[in-house]
Amino acid sequence: MGFTKMRINLLYFYEALVVVFAACLNGILVGTIVGYAMMLQMNLLMDQTSSFFFPWVQLLEIFVLSLLCAFFSTFGPATKVTSKQIASIFRMS
């Protein structure tokens, strides 16, 4: 109550964006740690020297796609909710 329709849509979008970015960062962190550990293990067991490579282009792609997914997953439901009257929204839950 008291928010404009655009502000409510942005609020849903920001919430989805935080959840998606948190999941992306957790996945990237775990994947990087596991990949680095596997590289160290391969260097130790096979007596080869290889360097660690982090895919920066894929990182950018992940964040851009997560931004798009957060927007498209909240745009429809948020506009559907904001098109209704406040009293009918309260009765929905």
Order of alpha helices (4+ residues) and beta strands (2+ residues): alpha-alpha-alpha
